[in-house]
């Protein structure tokens, strides 16, 4: 008799916003790091933000959430920090800091420079690590802070608040989560692809859309089947964590019946469509 399939899936999530700033936002290393980063491109620093001390440290933001998401007797095997907007503490790896505050002190690293796709990449890596047999529980930390300490060469949608989300992924019976990422420059086509995936999950499946994707096209125009009824849309202003806050709310309200569920985001600047299917 073949062994029962066991997959990794998101079982719980905790999200929170943060006021104020981190002391790291006033550290001289931040000015040095940002200056070195932008000098080859001739971009000016935001001297006002650097002088005032604006921004938050991802390790400081998320360490309490990790403690809320996992009890002391629930060790993790892997921790991945994913972010899109830069951290304010470049000299100290926040992923390693969070590992020290996580039960099991798991292997830890970060994923960045992929826009909103970084969150899905982190989950895809966790699922791949589970398939090696070396990961029964993984923690994925998603964070964004609202300050950019240099002048961007083009308009950039910054977060309205500092926010972090902790996703706990655990092994369970049956199929695990499925992550799909593809080049999809056109927002309308991306929405059509999301709705097609949603129909594959079956009637009654939940659909959670990032704010950028929800505004890509009107479902009635882009899809002959129309929009699904069980749809949630992230509020604007949190380009990286918005849809994951929506997932955290969904899991908190209905932990016993979270799936089937499709989470989708479209990074317009990078032309990248990412979806997460939960059985």
N, C-alpha and C positions, 0 to 999 in steps of 0.2 A: 504494500500500500504506500503510495507516495506521501512524503511529509507534507503537513499542512503549511500552506503559504503564510508567511508572516511578513508584514510590511511596516514601514515607518510612516507615521502620520502625525499631524498637529492635533494634540489632545487638549491643550489649554493655552491660554494667552493672558497676559497682563499688560495694560497700557496706562500711561500717565503723562500729563504735561508738567512742565517745570517753569517756575518763575525765577527771576533774579539772574545771577551769573556765577561762573566759577572763578575762583582766584587765579586759575591758570590763564584766564583771559588777560591778565595784567603782567604775566611773566615775560621778560625780555626775549626768551627763546621763541615766543610766538611771532614777534616782529621779525626776528632773524630768519625764521623758517619761511614766513610768507614772503619776505623780501627776496630771498633766494629763489623761491618758487616762481615769482612773477617777473623777475628781472629780465630773463631772456625774451619775454614777450612785451616788454615796455609798458606794463600795466601799473598804474599808481596804487599805492597803498591807501587804505581808508584810515588816515591818521586819527580821525575823530573816534572811531571804534577802538583802535588800539590804545588811545590815551584814556578813554573812559573805562575800558575793561568790559567789553560786551561779548557775550557768548558763553557756552556751557560745555563742560567736560563730559564726554560720553561715558567714561567709566564711573564718574561720580553720579551721573543721572541714573544709570541702569543697575547699579549694585543692589539697591534696595528692592528693585523689581525682581531681580533674580531670587532674592530671599523670599519674596512673596509667592513666586511661581513654583519654587521647589522647597520641600521640607528637608531637614538635615539627613534623613534616611533615604533620600532619593538621589543617589549620585548620578552625575552625567558623565558620558564618555567623550563628548565633543561640545565645544562652544564656538560659535561663529558670530562675530560682530560684523554687521553690514551697515554701510552708510553711504550717503550721496554727498551731502554738504560736509566740508572739512571739519574735523575736530579742532578744539582749541588747545589741545595738549599733545603736540606732535612728537615731543621727546620721550614720551612714556606710552608704550603700546597699551591701549585701553582693553584690548581683548585679553591680554595676560593679567591685567588688573582684575577683570571680571572673573577670570578663572579662579583666582585666589578667593573670591567671594562666592563661588559656586560649589555645592556639594560634589565631592569627588575630584575637585581641582582638575577638570578635564583638559585635554589638548585644546588649544585655542589659537585662533588666527582671525584675520579680518578680510573682508571683501569690499572693494570700493571701485570708483571710477567706472561704474556701469549705470549711473542714473538709478531710476526706480527698479531696473532689472536686477540690481545687486541683491535685493531681498530674495528673489526667486532663485538666483544663482546659489545663495547660501543654503536654501532648502534643497536644491538639487545636489549639492555637495554632501549634505547630511544624508540624503537618501542613498547616494552612491557609497558613502562610508558604511552605512548600515548593511549594504549588500556584501561587504567584505567579511561580515561577522564580528566586527570590532566595535559596534555601536548599537546599544539597545535604547539609549536615551540621549538626545541631543538638545542643546539650547541654542536658539537663534535670536540674537539681540539686534534690533533695528533702532537706529537713533538718527535724529536730525536736530540741529540747532540753528537759530535764525540769523546768525551773523556771518557775513562774508567780508573778510578783512582786506579786500582789494576791489578795485573797480573792474567789474566783469566787462569783457569786450562786446557783449551783447546782452539784452535784457534777460534776466534769470529770475524765475519764480522762487523766491525764498520762503521758507516756512514762516508762518505767523507766530509760532511759539516753539520753544524747546519741547521735544516729545520723544519718548522711547517706548518700545513695545518688546516684550519678551515672549517668544513662542517656544513651547515645550513640545518636542517631537518624541513619541514613544513607540516602541514595537508593539504590534498587536496582531491578532489573527486576521487573515484575509489580505486583500490587496492593499498596498500602501498608497501614499500620496503620489501623484504624477505631476511633474513640472514640465511645461512646454515653453520654449523660447524661440522666437523666429523674427527675422527681419520683416517689418511691416510698416513702411514709411507713412502710408496713408491711413489716417484715423478712421475713415468710413469703412475701409476694407478690414481694418483691425476689429472694428465692432462686429462686422459680419462674421468674422472668424470666431469671435468670442461667443456669439449667439449660436453658431453651429456647434461649438463644443458643448454649450449648455444643453442643447437638445439631445446630444449623445448621452448625457448623464441621466436623462429621463425626466418625466413630468414630476413636478414638485421639488426639483433640485433648486437650491438657493444660488443666487448670483450676486456677487459682491464686486462692484466696479469702483476703480479709482476715479477721482473727479475729472482728470484729464481725459480718460477714456469715455466717461459718461457723456461728455460734451462733444465727442467726435462727430456724431451724426444722430439724427432722429431715428429710432428703431423702425418706425413705420415706413420711412423712406429707404432704409438700408437693408431691411430683411422682410421677405414676403410673409413670414410667420408672425411678425410683430414682436413686441417685447415680452419677455417672461413676466409672470405676475410676482414671483418671489425674488425681487431685486432690491438690493440696497446700494446706495451711492455714497461714497465718502464725501465729507464736506470739503469744500475748497480750502486752500491755505496750508495743507500739510502734504506736499507733493510726494514725500517718501513714506511716511507712516500712516497716511490717512486711511487707506483701504485695510491696513492691518489693525488699526484701532477698531474699524468696523467688524473685522473678524473676531477680535477680542470680545467685543460686546456681544456678538452672536454666540460665541462659545460660553460666555458667562450666563446668558439667558437660557440657553438650551444645551447644556453640556451632554445630555444623554441622547440628543438627536441632532448633531451638528451637520451631518451629511445626508445625502450627497450635496456637495457644495463646490462652486467654482469661483475662485478669486482671480481677478484680472486687472492688469495695469498696462498702459501703453505709454512708453517714453517717447514723446513727440520729437524731442531734439535728437535723440539717437535712432529713431525709427525702429524701436524694439517693442514687440508685443510679448508679454509674459503671462502665463496662466498657471494656477495651481488647482488641481482637481483632488478633492477629498471624498473618498467613498462613503 
